[in-house]
Amino acid sequence: MVIAAFYPLGLMAGGICCINDIDSAIDRLAGADDFNAEAEYSVSLPQGDDDVVYSVALHSDALPGDTLCEAAYLADWQLISPRKDSAGFSAYLPGHHYRYGDHRLQEYHYAWDSIPFIVGRGGVQRNGRFAELMPQMLARQIRGMEADSTFAVRYVPDTVVSGSHVAAVEAVQRVRGYDGRYFSLFLDRESGMPLRLFNEYNPGQISEQSVTVVYTYPDDMDKNRPRSEEELVALYPEVFEKYRESNYRVENLRGLPMPAFSLPTTTGERYTRHKGDRFLSPTVVALLDPSVSTAKETVEALRRAVDSLPGEAGLVMVFSGSNSDMIEEIAGALRPGEAILMSGRSLARDCGVSEYPVVIVASRDGIVKDVILGFNRNLGESVIQAVSLACE
């Protein structure tokens, strides 16, 4: 539904525009080829002191013949924060989607498994991080708003914002008598490419959230979007070498933050550790399979090693199974500074564990200092040495 009047955003009429109607504006966005831009993506929350800001390099080309996605794209993002280092990318090549962040690479291939591409709100390929900023995806959004009776949409072919003539697409969603979303997209009047995007969700509510995106088009920007998996791998060789699912091994955890996990204990409680959380002391995390014959010997060796340390160290024993009786028989009575967890296959998967046991030694700040594979008679000595290094 396209109408002429709704929530005012203070736009001023200007002169003549090259793109005179909303259909032309959508077509220009949808057909964008060789699109390259830098975007500053800011999220504001009413209860937050500071905005969350990302810098995103955007590259895309229209794919008119592709039934899975409107564009082949690459979004390379980085969180701008002095307190946290976070970066990654999302990419779509025809029939293939890749997303990397937090030291994990996920990839989806339609020929291998089509389900992720066809379920959800457009499939994984359309929901990669910052994919919605591509002009082709913006065109899809606007078409969806026009077809949605809860949205009122209008196009302003020429308006003045901050002293510059631009075109604008505005939309307001109203559900059950309340405004649920304000959308404003400002476009270059000649090229039709995005200049600024504003989304406000749940305005006036406690869950209100505002997202502002400012697009720039630097002349010196790298404008080579990868056209194949080989070219994508060449852009991110370390990511594909270390973090690809088929290559991901627990040894790659050295020097990285310990993955987050939330698992049940044998006593019916839950042990939760968020990514970035600190440990109270250097901590030994043992990933154990109760069906492996050396599981009990491993527990005994770890406890002797912890007892032999000059300082305090935690011991977290994570068993892959869920039979609490079997686990308690192997682990025995819980001691101070210990945790005995069950159903740990998800953590083993996130760590890249393929065989048991595996012992991970982390420092107080949650960084993995060493990884010890398998059981041997020198396990205790290896743990003592690794914990000593974690204390430095």
Secondary structure, DSSP 8 states (H G I E B T S, - for coil): -B-S-SS----EE-S--S--SHHHHHHHHHT--SEEEEEEEEEE-TT-SS-EEEEEEEEEEE-TT-SS-SEEEEEEEEE--SS---EEEEEEETTEEEEEETTEEEEEETTT--HHHHSTTT-GGGSSTTGGGSHHHHHHHHHHHHT-TTEEEEEEEEEEETTEEEEEEEEEEEETTEEEEEEEEEE-TTT--EEEEEEEESTTSTT-EEEEEEEE--TTS------SHHHHHHHSHHHHHHHSTTT--GGGGTTSB---EEEEBTTS-EEEE-TT---SS-EEEEEE-TTSTTHHHHHHHHHHHHHHSSS--EEEEEESS--HHHHHHHH-S--TTEEEE--THHHHHHHT--SS-EEEEE-TTSBEEEEEES--TTHHHHHHHHHHHHT-
